[in-house]
Amino acid sequence: MKAGLLKYAVSVSLCLVLLLVATALLEAGKPPPPPPTPITRTVTMSTREDWDKGDDLTTMVEPDFVLVNELGVDELIMSIGWDDFEPSQGNYDFAWLHDFASLADTYGIKLRPYICYTPEWAGNGEWNSPPTDYQDWYNFCYALGTAMSTHSNIVSYEIWNEWNDELWWSGTFTEYVQLLTTGSSALKATDTDADIIMGGLVYPHWEAIDACTQGTVEESYEIVPFHCYREWYGTRDSLESYLDAQYTDWFVPTVNENGEGESIWCNEVGFSTLDRGEEAQRSYFARAVPYLFASDASLGEIDHFDAYEIKDLGPDAPVIGPDDIRYLGLCDEYRTKKLAFPTVAMWVSLLDDRTITTPVNADVTLEATSGRFGDEYYYLIYRDEGGGATSQILVIYDKRNTLTCEATLTIPGTTCTKWNIDGTSEDFTANLNGTIISNIPVTEDDVTILEVMP
């Protein structure tokens, strides 16, 4: 075949492939997504912990509030069990919850409870079942919202948890939509200032979110959350592969286009230390925050990060799921801090309640000056300092090699701080010359974090 004809044939074949891809997407009801663009937004961070109704506030709750303060966050996710607070039909018992919310307020903690756990009398006898009569669910949510509306530190209500997993919800997606819209209607009728959060998804599940963006369902919630647990279970797929094409090409466009552009949260991020140890958990949190806030895969779509959770469960405490779940705490069961605690606290000090932009990583270039890159990752975050000034947070790590590198930014800086994953820091300004940072150490299995001020 002549070269000209070969080029023509290749061109036609490529066009046919592209046409088939585009046709497949259109036939699935989703046009090819536009390229993502960075988004400027204010991000928030939280942690979570669960208690049982009646737990002693002085000995079992208040020490955890102290740890929340030490972590630096002012938002806490916790559970409200329908079975606990309406043990029999129409018998509402919110006395302990009132005391709990008041105590949290004295520590400056805003509460973001999720409502879960069907009482035996209201469903088929199982805690994860849909209610037999959704009017019972409406009545509970209305009573809860009315009772707790006096607590201004309750800033949202999340409707159930991990409803796209039969472990947590034995009903269908359609039944969850009814649970969501009914509960939201009741809560909005009593406390219009509190946001309604869709129940956190086990992962960014397109079919699940699509079920909640039909008709006017999206009017029932303001926030779409999903969870992130990687590297400690199953095949231990890497954190950096989590936000895949389903997230970028299907999940996010569905939220933005079919819904009303609701905020996307990652409101459970955790790592069990049962068989991997504390160093692995620390590395995970050092990488998870910049990955979820700043990777090219997310490009600014995630507004909130939640570190699961304050402390481990005791050996006799019941768990939903495998035994690994007992060891997800940032502290052990005796509240001794694990290595990851100061790592999360460091990220809180750098990003919580700050306005950030996550540019495409092309805004920074790296060059190895000693050794070579093997399996490198890098993220850049622009942080608004007010008055038109912008600081930069650059994160670099390599999973395979140890080396020294030089980074070239597009925005010059005047001072530079190197943060270590143990939460300590050191002045690195001597290595900064305008837009160039030199002699940056990159150590295998470590994470280098540089804060460049304008």
C-alpha positions in Angstrom: 0.0 0.0 0.0 1.3 3.4 -0.8 2.3 5.7 2.0 -0.5 8.2 1.2 -3.1 5.5 1.2 -1.7 4.1 4.4 -2.1 7.5 6.1 -5.6 7.8 4.7 -6.5 4.3 6.0 -5.1 5.0 9.4 -6.9 8.4 9.5 -10.2 6.7 8.6 -9.7 3.9 11.1 -9.0 6.4 13.9 -12.1 8.5 13.0 -14.2 5.3 13.1 -12.8 4.4 16.5 -13.5 7.9 17.8 -17.0 7.7 16.3 -17.7 4.4 17.9 -16.5 5.7 21.3 -18.6 8.8 21.0 -21.6 6.8 19.9 -21.3 4.4 22.8 -21.3 7.3 25.2 -24.3 8.9 23.6 -26.1 5.6 23.6 -25.5 5.3 27.3 -27.2 8.7 27.7 -24.0 10.6 28.6 -22.2 12.8 26.1 -18.4 13.0 26.2 -17.5 15.1 29.2 -15.7 18.5 28.7 -12.2 18.7 30.0 -12.2 19.5 33.8 -11.1 22.9 35.0 -9.6 23.8 38.4 -12.1 25.2 40.9 -11.5 27.7 43.6 -13.4 26.9 46.8 -13.1 26.9 50.6 -12.3 23.5 51.9 -13.1 22.1 55.4 -11.9 19.1 57.4 -13.4 17.0 60.2 -13.0 13.8 62.1 -15.6 11.4 63.5 -16.4 9.2 66.4 -19.4 7.2 67.5 -20.9 6.8 71.0 -23.9 5.0 72.4 -26.7 6.8 74.0 -26.1 6.9 77.7 -22.3 6.8 77.5 -20.9 8.8 80.4 -20.1 12.3 79.1 -17.3 13.0 81.5 -15.3 9.8 81.1 -16.3 8.4 77.7 -17.1 11.5 75.6 -15.2 14.6 76.9 -11.7 13.0 76.5 -12.5 12.5 72.8 -13.6 16.1 72.5 -10.2 17.1 73.9 -8.6 15.1 71.1 -10.8 16.7 68.5 -9.5 20.1 69.7 -5.9 18.9 69.6 -6.4 17.6 66.0 -7.3 21.2 65.2 -10.7 20.5 63.5 -13.9 22.1 64.7 -16.3 19.7 62.9 -17.3 16.2 64.1 -19.3 13.5 62.3 -21.2 11.1 64.6 -24.1 8.8 64.5 -27.7 9.3 65.7 -29.3 5.9 66.0 -33.1 5.9 65.2 -33.2 2.7 67.3 -31.6 4.5 70.3 -33.7 7.6 70.3 -37.1 6.1 69.4 -36.9 2.6 71.1 -40.7 2.2 70.7 -43.1 3.9 68.4 -43.6 7.5 69.4 -41.4 7.2 72.4 -38.7 9.9 71.7 -35.8 10.2 74.2 -33.4 13.0 73.3 -32.2 14.0 76.8 -28.7 12.5 76.5 -28.4 13.9 73.0 -29.2 17.4 74.3 -26.4 17.1 76.9 -24.0 15.7 74.3 -24.6 18.6 71.9 -24.3 21.1 74.7 -21.0 19.6 75.8 -19.7 19.7 72.2 -20.6 23.4 72.0 -18.4 24.1 75.0 -15.5 22.7 73.1 -16.4 24.8 70.0 -17.3 21.6 68.0 -19.9 21.7 65.2 -21.7 18.5 64.8 -22.6 16.7 61.6 -24.6 13.6 62.6 -25.7 10.9 60.3 -29.1 9.2 61.1 -29.1 5.4 60.7 -30.2 2.1 62.2 -33.9 1.1 61.9 -35.5 0.0 65.2 -36.9 -3.5 65.2 -40.5 -2.2 65.5 -40.2 0.0 62.4 -38.8 -2.4 59.8 -38.3 -6.1 59.2 -36.4 -6.6 62.5 -33.0 -5.8 60.9 -31.2 -2.5 61.6 -30.3 -2.0 57.9 -33.8 -2.5 56.5 -36.1 0.2 55.0 -38.9 1.3 57.3 -42.2 -0.6 56.8 -44.1 2.7 56.9 -42.1 5.8 55.8 -44.4 8.0 57.9 -42.7 6.5 61.0 -39.4 7.7 59.5 -40.8 11.2 58.8 -42.1 11.4 62.3 -38.7 10.5 63.8 -36.8 13.0 61.7 -39.3 15.7 62.4 -39.2 15.0 66.2 -35.4 15.0 66.0 -35.1 18.2 64.1 -37.6 20.0 66.3 -35.8 18.9 69.5 -32.3 19.7 68.3 -33.0 22.9 66.5 -32.1 24.7 69.8 -28.5 23.6 69.2 -26.8 25.9 66.7 -23.7 23.7 66.6 -25.7 21.0 64.7 -25.0 22.2 61.2 -26.2 19.3 59.1 -27.9 15.9 59.0 -26.8 13.0 56.8 -29.4 10.6 55.7 -28.1 7.0 56.4 -24.7 5.7 55.6 -23.2 3.6 52.7 -26.6 2.9 51.3 -25.1 1.5 48.1 -23.8 -1.5 50.1 -26.2 -4.2 51.2 -24.2 -4.5 54.4 -25.6 -1.1 55.5 -28.8 -0.9 53.4 -30.8 -3.9 52.5 -33.3 -1.9 50.4 -33.2 -0.8 46.8 -31.9 2.5 45.4 -35.5 3.5 44.9 -36.3 2.8 48.5 -33.3 4.9 49.6 -34.5 7.8 47.4 -37.8 7.6 49.4 -35.9 7.5 52.7 -33.8 10.6 51.6 -36.7 12.7 50.3 -38.9 11.9 53.3 -36.2 12.5 55.9 -35.1 15.7 54.2 -38.7 17.0 54.0 -39.1 16.4 57.8 -35.8 18.0 58.8 -36.2 21.0 56.5 -39.6 21.6 58.1 -38.0 22.0 61.5 -34.5 23.3 61.0 -34.0 25.2 57.7 -30.4 26.2 58.6 -29.0 22.7 58.7 -27.7 21.2 55.4 -29.0 17.8 54.3 -26.3 15.4 53.2 -26.9 12.4 51.1 -25.7 9.2 52.9 -22.0 8.6 52.2 -21.4 6.2 49.3 -18.9 3.4 49.8 -17.1 4.7 46.6 -18.0 7.2 43.8 -20.8 4.9 42.5 -22.3 6.4 39.3 -25.4 4.1 39.2 -26.2 5.1 42.8 -25.8 8.8 42.3 -27.7 8.6 39.0 -30.6 7.1 40.9 -30.7 10.2 43.2 -30.6 12.8 40.4 -33.8 11.9 38.7 -36.7 14.3 38.7 -36.5 16.7 41.7 -34.7 14.4 44.1 -31.6 16.7 44.1 -33.7 19.3 45.8 -33.6 17.2 49.0 -29.8 17.5 49.7 -27.0 20.0 49.4 -23.9 17.7 49.7 -22.9 14.4 47.9 -20.3 12.4 49.9 -18.3 9.3 49.2 -15.8 7.3 51.3 -12.2 6.3 50.6 -10.5 3.2 52.2 -7.6 2.0 50.2 -4.4 -0.1 50.6 -5.4 -2.1 53.7 -8.0 -4.4 52.4 -8.6 -6.8 49.5 -6.0 -6.4 46.8 -4.8 -3.2 48.5 -5.2 -1.1 45.3 -3.2 2.1 45.5 -4.7 5.3 46.8 -3.5 7.1 43.7 -5.7 4.9 41.4 -8.9 5.6 43.4 -10.4 8.4 41.4 -10.7 6.6 38.1 -12.6 7.3 34.9 -15.9 6.4 36.5 -15.4 9.3 38.9 -14.1 11.9 36.4 -16.3 10.9 33.4 -19.5 9.8 35.0 -19.8 10.5 38.7 -18.8 14.2 38.7 -20.7 15.1 35.6 -23.8 13.4 36.9 -23.6 15.4 40.1 -22.9 18.7 38.3 -25.3 18.3 35.4 -28.2 16.0 36.5 -28.2 17.5 40.0 -27.7 21.1 41.0 -23.9 21.2 41.3 -23.9 20.0 44.9 -20.7 20.0 46.9 -18.7 16.7 46.7 -17.2 15.5 50.0 -14.9 12.7 51.0 -16.4 12.3 54.4 -14.8 9.1 55.5 -11.1 8.5 54.8 -9.5 5.7 56.8 -6.7 3.2 57.1 -6.6 0.3 59.5 -3.4 -0.4 61.4 -4.3 -4.0 62.2 -1.8 -5.7 59.9 0.0 -2.8 58.2 1.1 -0.8 61.2 1.2 2.9 62.1 3.9 4.0 59.6 1.7 2.8 56.7 -1.3 4.7 58.2 0.8 7.9 58.5 2.0 7.6 54.9 -1.6 7.1 53.8 -2.9 10.3 55.4 0.2 12.2 54.2 -0.7 11.3 50.6 -4.5 11.2 50.9 -5.1 14.8 51.6 -3.3 16.2 48.6 -4.5 13.5 46.4 -8.2 14.1 47.1 -7.9 17.9 47.2 -5.3 18.5 44.4 -4.7 15.6 42.0 -5.4 16.0 38.3 -8.1 13.3 38.8 -10.2 15.5 41.2 -9.2 19.0 39.9 -10.9 20.8 42.7 -14.2 18.9 42.9 -13.8 17.8 46.5 -14.7 20.3 49.2 -14.3 18.3 52.5 -12.0 15.7 54.0 -12.9 13.6 57.0 -10.3 11.6 58.9 -11.8 8.3 60.2 -11.7 8.2 63.2 -10.6 9.5 66.7 -9.8 6.2 68.4 -9.8 2.4 67.9 -12.7 0.3 69.1 -12.1 -2.0 72.0 -11.7 -5.7 71.5 -15.2 -6.4 72.7 -17.0 -3.6 70.9 -19.4 -4.7 68.1 -18.3 -3.9 64.6 -20.1 -3.8 61.3 -17.7 -5.6 58.9 -14.3 -7.2 59.2 -12.1 -7.0 62.4 -9.8 -4.5 60.6 -12.4 -1.8 61.4 -11.5 -1.9 65.1 -8.1 -0.3 64.2 -9.1 2.7 62.1 -8.4 5.2 64.9 -5.9 8.0 64.9 -5.4 6.9 68.5 -5.6 3.5 70.1 -8.5 2.5 72.3 -6.7 4.1 75.3 -6.4 7.4 73.4 -2.7 7.1 72.9 -1.9 9.0 69.6 -0.8 7.0 66.7 1.9 8.3 64.3 -0.8 9.6 61.9 -2.4 11.9 64.4 0.2 14.8 64.0 0.2 14.2 60.2 -3.5 14.9 60.0 -3.1 17.8 62.4 -0.5 19.2 60.1 -2.8 19.1 57.1 -5.6 20.7 59.2 -3.2 23.6 60.1 -2.4 24.1 56.4 -5.8 23.7 54.7 -8.8 23.7 57.0 -11.2 26.5 56.4 -8.9 27.9 53.7 -9.7 29.0 50.2 -7.7 27.0 47.7 -7.3 26.4 44.0 -5.9 23.2 42.7 -4.2 23.9 39.4 -3.3 21.3 36.8 0.2 19.9 37.8 1.6 21.6 34.7 2.0 24.7 36.9 5.1 23.0 38.3 8.0 21.1 36.7 10.4 18.8 38.4 13.9 17.8 37.5 16.0 15.2 39.3 19.4 16.7 40.2 20.8 13.6 42.0 19.4 10.2 41.3 16.3 9.7 39.2 12.6 9.5 39.5 11.1 6.0 39.5 7.4 6.2 40.5 6.8 9.8 41.3 3.7 11.8 42.3 3.4 15.5 42.9 0.6 17.9 43.7 0.3 21.7 43.8 -2.2 23.7 45.8 -2.7 27.4 45.6 -3.9 28.9 48.9 -5.5 32.4 49.1 -3.7 34.6 51.6 -6.0 37.6 51.0 -5.3 40.9 49.3 -4.5 39.1 46.0 -1.6 37.2 47.6 -1.2 33.4 46.9 0.8 30.9 48.8 1.7 27.5 47.3 1.8 24.0 48.8 3.9 21.5 46.8 3.8 17.8 47.7 6.3 15.4 46.1 7.0 11.7 46.7 8.4 8.7 44.9 7.3 5.2 45.8 10.4 3.6 44.3 13.5 5.8 44.5 15.4 8.2 46.8 16.7 11.3 45.0 17.2 15.1 45.1 15.2 17.3 42.7 14.6 20.9 41.7 11.1 22.4 41.3 10.2 25.3 39.1 6.9 27.1 39.9 5.0 29.7 37.9 4.5 32.0 40.9 7.5 33.3 42.8 7.8 33.1 46.6 9.8 34.8 49.3 9.9 32.1 52.1 9.7 28.3 52.1 8.9 25.9 54.9 9.5 22.2 54.7 6.9 20.1 56.6 7.7 16.6 57.8 5.0 14.0 58.0 5.5 13.8 61.8 4.1 17.3 61.9 7.4 19.1 62.6 8.8 21.7 60.2 12.0 23.5 59.2 12.9 26.6 57.4 13.8 25.9 53.7 14.0 29.4 52.4 17.7 29.1 51.6 16.7 26.7 48.8 14.2 29.1 47.3 15.2 31.5 44.6 12.1 33.2 43.1 10.2 30.4 41.3 12.9 27.8 41.8 13.3 25.5 44.8 16.5 23.5 44.7 18.0 20.6 46.7 14.6 19.1 47.5 15.0 15.7 49.2 12.7 12.9 48.0 13.0 9.8 50.1 11.4 6.5 49.2 8.3 5.9 51.3 8.3 9.5 52.6 6.4 12.5 51.6 8.0 16.0 51.0 5.7 18.9 51.7 6.8 22.5 50.9 4.9 25.6 51.9 5.9 28.6 49.8 4.7 32.0 51.0 4.4 35.1 48.7 
